[in-house]
Amino acid sequence: MARAARKPSRARMREQLLAEAAAIALPDAVDVCVCGGGAAGLAAAIAAAEAGAAVLVLERGLRCGESILATGNGRCNLSNRALAPEAFNDPDFVRAAFGSFGCENILAFFAQCGLATICENGRIYPASNQAASVREVLLARARRGRVIFGCARELEGIEGGTIAFRELFSEERHTLAAGAVVLACREGYLPDGLAAAPFTPALCPIAAEGLPFKELDGRRVHARAALMRRGVPVLQEEGEVLFRSYGLSGIVIFDLSRAACPGDTIELDLAPALDDALFFELTERAGSARGIIDPSIVDVMGSAKHLSCTVTGLAQTEHAQVRRGGLATAQFDPATLMAYGKPGLFAAGEVLDIDGPCGGYNLSWAWRSGQIAGTAAAAFARARA
Ligand SMILES: Cc1cc2nc3c(=O)[nH]c(=O)nc-3n(C[C@H](O)[C@H](O)[C@H](O)COP(=O)(O)OP(=O)(O)OC[C@H]3O[C@@H](n4cnc5c(N)ncnc54)[C@H](O)[C@@H]3O)c2cc1C
């Protein structure tokens, strides 16, 4: 019987990818250098290449598009039918950048890439249910545009049109010339001379006290969750809430985490589809709420419809889906995403101080801002040449 092929070890795989990266010779000069080959960087590279520019992506990881693989629990929630500027932290800037652009345009872009998509409750996913499909169609389209992927190379400095970077495989430092630069490396590099808000985690679980969280750990409930500050509602969301030993998790809670501060309270309605009168009627009939709420939650909390706990902070911040903060948007023209004081320097994705809720908003921003910056960078480089 033939022996099954052994999967290469992580170390071997890394060695192989480093060798592949080292084998790519970079040019001394390009029209557009995109720094960061994640979601926004790939969208920018495709846009710039399709506008006729010679494009290089400088990526510190061993492969481009790796950040996309972890999104949407490996399924990549790439956009949302309800995409609207109002959902973002800086609606005016996003509105000015988006113009009439919406979810339909993102679907059209991915259809042109050859990606089939599905919609679940307004959220768009690849039909394959695999984030790898999104990554691969983007890489294929970029390759068709002759984009060069300079992986395992870390951006260290930008001085006018000169890019300084370090090769991870040789530890050597080099420079190259670019007609325009698109910065798309999230918090990985911030240029001198531009104001930036500190990066802080957002879209993550919330640590809380006031409920027996250790006993509730792992239980899920469909609930309405309201974030309250001094008795006033700040945000309200409905969906699955997951009890954890330290507090609360789940997409609904991630969204509340964008605004949650220590001392706020979270009020949970464990049966939002029922008004209180019907809830109590059914509870009386059954002798408990076990016919309405997961009995294992009733075991711990009794037949309560409403629960309340106090926020003590954010939890598991290392796994936060977005970083709030980044380059202040007032320094950028929303029509081109070029920095006003730095001609030829463009920015896209999370490096700009833009963040949205869960549900495909952040990737939508990454795609659209990448397209704007890439197209404008190509035009700038052409005009400069
Ligand atoms: C676990 C998780 C799940 C998520 N799920 C979703 C989801 O389902 N839907 C959604 O809309 N959003 C989701 N997000 C958010 C979304 O992934 C980000 O908003 C989006 O990827 C931001 O795009 P970006 O290009 O700015 O950053 P990234 O995609 O992170 O790309 C940045 C790239 O820059 C590279 N880089 C960094 N520093 C340097 C440097 N100095 N030199 C060269 N390269 C560098 C990095 O290696 C990386 O490849 C999720 C995030 C996480 C962490």
The ligand as a MOL file (V3000), in Angstrom:
LIG
                    3D

  0  0  0     0  0            999 V3000
M  V30 BEGIN CTAB
M  V30 COUNTS 53 58 0 0 0
M  V30 BEGIN ATOM
M  V30 1 C -9.6250 37.0840 13.3830 0
M  V30 2 C -10.1690 38.1720 12.4950 0
M  V30 3 C -11.3500 37.9640 11.8150 0
M  V30 4 C -11.8750 38.9860 11.0060 0
M  V30 5 N -13.0170 38.7450 10.3070 0
M  V30 6 C -13.5300 39.7200 9.5130 0
M  V30 7 C -14.6840 39.4800 8.7110 0
M  V30 8 O -15.1950 38.3540 8.6270 0
M  V30 9 N -15.1840 40.5270 7.9820 0
M  V30 10 C -14.6160 41.7720 8.0040 0
M  V30 11 O -15.1210 42.6750 7.3360 0
M  V30 12 N -13.4780 42.0090 8.6910 0
M  V30 13 C -12.9360 41.0230 9.4370 0
M  V30 14 N -11.7780 41.2560 10.1330 0
M  V30 15 C -11.0990 42.5720 9.9700 0
M  V30 16 C -10.3390 42.5940 8.6260 0
M  V30 17 O -9.5740 41.4070 8.4980 0
M  V30 18 C -9.4180 43.8190 8.5760 0
M  V30 19 O -10.1730 44.9820 8.7890 0
M  V30 20 C -8.7100 43.9090 7.2180 0
M  V30 21 O -7.9390 42.7510 6.9630 0
M  V30 22 C -7.8110 45.1400 7.2010 0
M  V30 23 O -7.1130 45.1480 5.9730 0
M  V30 24 P -5.6440 45.7720 5.9040 0
M  V30 25 O -5.1390 45.4640 4.5380 0
M  V30 26 O -5.6510 47.1410 6.4060 0
M  V30 27 O -4.8220 44.9210 6.9660 0
M  V30 28 P -4.3370 43.4010 6.8090 0
M  V30 29 O -5.3200 42.6170 6.0120 0
M  V30 30 O -4.0260 42.9460 8.2060 0
M  V30 31 O -2.9880 43.5000 5.9570 0
M  V30 32 C -1.8650 44.1960 6.4440 0
M  V30 33 C -0.6590 43.5240 5.8260 0
M  V30 34 O 0.4830 44.3320 6.0530 0
M  V30 35 C 1.5800 43.4950 6.3750 0
M  V30 36 N 2.5540 44.3080 7.1070 0
M  V30 37 C 2.4810 44.8110 8.3380 0
M  V30 38 N 3.5540 45.5400 8.6220 0
M  V30 39 C 4.3570 45.5070 7.5470 0
M  V30 40 C 5.6260 46.0790 7.2310 0
M  V30 41 N 6.2960 46.8600 8.0800 0
M  V30 42 N 6.1570 45.8280 6.0050 0
M  V30 43 C 5.5050 45.0500 5.0910 0
M  V30 44 N 4.3050 44.4800 5.3530 0
M  V30 45 C 3.7310 44.7060 6.5530 0
M  V30 46 C 0.9480 42.3840 7.2020 0
M  V30 47 O 1.7730 41.2430 7.2360 0
M  V30 48 C -0.3550 42.1680 6.4390 0
M  V30 49 O -0.2330 41.2060 5.4040 0
M  V30 50 C -11.2150 40.2310 10.9060 0
M  V30 51 C -9.9950 40.4220 11.5860 0
M  V30 52 C -9.4800 39.4020 12.3680 0
M  V30 53 C -8.1730 39.6210 13.0740 0
M  V30 END ATOM
M  V30 BEGIN BOND
M  V30 1 1 1 2
M  V30 2 1 2 3
M  V30 3 2 2 52
M  V30 4 2 3 4
M  V30 5 1 4 5
M  V30 6 1 4 50
M  V30 7 2 5 6
M  V30 8 1 6 7
M  V30 9 1 6 13
M  V30 10 2 7 8
M  V30 11 1 7 9
M  V30 12 1 9 10
M  V30 13 2 10 11
M  V30 14 1 10 12
M  V30 15 2 12 13
M  V30 16 1 13 14
M  V30 17 1 14 15
M  V30 18 1 14 50
M  V30 19 1 15 16
M  V30 20 1 16 17
M  V30 21 1 16 18
M  V30 22 1 18 19
M  V30 23 1 18 20
M  V30 24 1 20 21
M  V30 25 1 20 22
M  V30 26 1 22 23
M  V30 27 1 23 24
M  V30 28 2 24 25
M  V30 29 1 24 26
M  V30 30 1 24 27
M  V30 31 1 27 28
M  V30 32 2 28 29
M  V30 33 1 28 30
M  V30 34 1 28 31
M  V30 35 1 31 32
M  V30 36 1 32 33
M  V30 37 1 33 34
M  V30 38 1 33 48
M  V30 39 1 34 35
M  V30 40 1 35 36
M  V30 41 1 35 46
M  V30 42 1 36 37
M  V30 43 1 36 45
M  V30 44 2 37 38
M  V30 45 1 38 39
M  V30 46 1 39 40
M  V30 47 2 39 45
M  V30 48 1 40 41
M  V30 49 2 40 42
M  V30 50 1 42 43
M  V30 51 2 43 44
M  V30 52 1 44 45
M  V30 53 1 46 47
M  V30 54 1 46 48
M  V30 55 1 48 49
M  V30 56 2 50 51
M  V30 57 1 51 52
M  V30 58 1 52 53
M  V30 END BOND
M  V30 END CTAB
M  END
